[in-house]
Amino acid sequence: MPNKEEIKEKLIDILADHSVTEIKNENGAIIKNALGASNYRHAASDIEINLFLAKLKKLRDTLDGAIKGKKGVPEVNGCIFLLHNQTGEKNEQSYNEEDFTLLTKLIKRGIYKRWNKKQKDRFDTVFHMLAHWKDYFLSYTNRNLHDTNDDFKEIIPAVLGKDFYKENKDKTNCVPHIIVHYLKQNNLEGFFDKDELKCGDVLEDEIIKYCTSVFAFVQLVEMATFKYEKDKTNWCNFEIAKFADWTEETGLENYKRYFFILTEAEVLPAVLHGDHESWKNKIFERIYINDLSILEKKQIKREVRKIAVEIAKTKNRILEDYYS
């Protein structure tokens, strides 16, 4: 009995090398010769494989339409444009992960092979963004979690539910979960749950990995955010520093990528450690919500949506600049 998955992979190889028109003009001989007589007969009578082949043909036609008349960099840009349009926002119902994966395989196993190294690197860079980057990294502190949760004891259960508040109020800062809740409603995906990570070097490595693979940096700022302790890492400062260094290294620092949310109007301590001065300046240049504590549920939802819109715009601008 032929293996269905092996046949499907072989069909991807065939459609990567041949257009639908080429296959049609040969009356299926290209597929028959590539699969072999036995596998071809099995494939022809298998409903699942036939549906898969129909999908592949449709995707190959879409790909050919995107790169028609293009060679070299314009062809690479056409492929990037197509994959970008395929992803949309990954939480949307219209997003089809299988289609994205199949299109990628058609490109990588076919057109990609004729590009030079510079063209391949261009494609690989953007593909990594599309496939692996999150929309945002949310930075916050747990240092003052009891007081912070108490300050927001009305709004947390109103947004996240009474059970959530009861179970988490003594474990973690619940306010970031409100921001994430509304960002998710706007179809954005991000990294924020440091509580799930281990301490020490593993935590540092993981945070670097996540805050250097996002389109935007969101930070929830309160007075405890600026707490300085000798020989102890201030993770909020560490995260924004790593993100800033990375954006400069990759040449992507000139986009709107920072979004700061203040839990209250007065977040600066009376004495600010010298290492935190430039960080403070960056925050006050890019405040999006200047006092979260005075906002009601609907107002928070509306303000976070504004941030979500700006993050989506930034993401699209970064990607579009690769194929415009």
Phi, psi and omega in degrees: 000120180298147178277121184299319183293324177294320178296318179299316179296323178293321177297323177298316178301318181296313181287340175288328183265341186225140176285164178297322179298316178300316180294319180295319181295335179265008178054037176085359183297326180298315180291316182299315181293323181287323182277329189092154187301315183296309179295326180295316179297317179296315181297320183296333183257000183261119183298316182299315181292322178296321177294320178297316179296321178297319178295315179302316180298319179296318179292323178294321176298319178298317179298314180298324178294325182286335184245009183304127178075011183246146176221156177064224183302316177302326178292318176301314180298323178297321178292319178297315179302316181296313180294322177299314179294329179292324184287318187055228171253127193295345177270352181288149179296335182286343181285128179241105184297324180296317179299317179299316180295317181293318177300318178299317179295320178299319179291309186293329183269353182236269185306318184307323185294339180264000178277155174278176186300317181298320179292319177296318179298321179299311179296314183299322180299311183286324178299320178299319177300311183295321187273331191236337180286146170267166180289324184206160169245128179254117181260136180201170178240151174257007189297331183236036192300323182294312180294319180297313179296325178292322178297331182247028186293342177274317187280327182301306178294332179294327181267316190255351178101150181296321181296318179300314182297316181297319184284334189243351188298334179258005183251322187208161173292115185276342185298319177302330180295330176294314180299314180297321179304315182280331174294321177296323178298336178264019175065032175255142177246140181211177173247132178207343192271079178295338181300336182277349183266158177279171182270175174077214186299323181298316179299314181299314181297319181293318180296317178301317180299315185282322183277000174244028175212048181220159178274336184215155179242118179249132179230129175270119189248128172222177184298323180295341178301326186266009183297132180248129176227123182301136178067014175237140181283128168272104189295326179295319177291320179300315183295314182290327178294317179295319178296316181297315179299317182294318180296325178289317181298324183269358179072024183244032183274348186266026176246163178282096189237356181249135180220112184251136180238118179269132180289335177206169186294322182255097182249348182279132175290160180300325178241117180257127180297143185304324180295343185263000186296310181293326176298313178301316181299319179298319180299311187283353172274342189224038179287132176251327172230118187265355174196090182295331188293338183267358184269144174270173186308309182294327179291319178297315179303316182292317182290322178291327176299322178299320177295316180301319179298317181292322178296316179298320178296316180298314179302312181295321180295317179299314182290318182296329179294344177277336182235005179278000000 
